[in-house]
Amino acid sequence: MSELPGAWYALLGLVAIFGAATWFLDKFSTKDNLKIITAICGTISMISLLYVTYTTEGI
């Protein structure tokens, strides 16, 4: 099993942060524009995480 690059862990952290922020803004805030921005950033982070995961050799 090969080592995962440091960017993988950073992207995983971003996915978690943006996911929690989007959920919080959806449930407890009326800031719809900020909710949309965090959701888009989370989606971009997840797509990047998938790309890094599938292009890492040995996984």
N, C-alpha and C positions, 0 to 999 in steps of 0.2 A: 504494500500500500504506500503510495507516494504522499509526500507532504503537501498540504494545501498552501497556496501562496498567502501572504499577509493581506492582500487585497480581498481575498475571499472572506476573511473574518471581519474586515472593515465593512464590506457590503452586507454581510449578515447582520451586523450591528445597525446599519442604516435601515435595512428592511424592518427590523424590530422597532426602531425608534419611529419611523414614519408610519408604521402600522398602528402603533399605540397612539400616536398623535392624531391620526385620522379618526380612530375610534373615539378618542376623547372629544375631539371637535364635533363629531357627529352627535354624540350623546349629551354633551354638556355646554355647547356653545352655539351661537347663532352666526358665527363667522364662516359663511359658506365659501367665500373665495379662498380663505386660508385652508379650508378642508379640501377643496379641489386641488390646491397646490401640493399639499402633503400627500394626497392620494396619487397624483401624477409622479411625484418624486419617489414614492414607494414602489410604484410600478416600474419605473426606470431602474431603480435599484435591484428589484427582483429579476428583471430581464438581464441585467448585467451579472448578477449572481449566477443565474443559469448559464450564461455564456462562459463565465470563468470556470464553473463546475465542469461543463462538458468539453472544454478545450484543455483542461489539465490532463496531462498524460498519466496513464496508470489508474485512472478512476473509471 
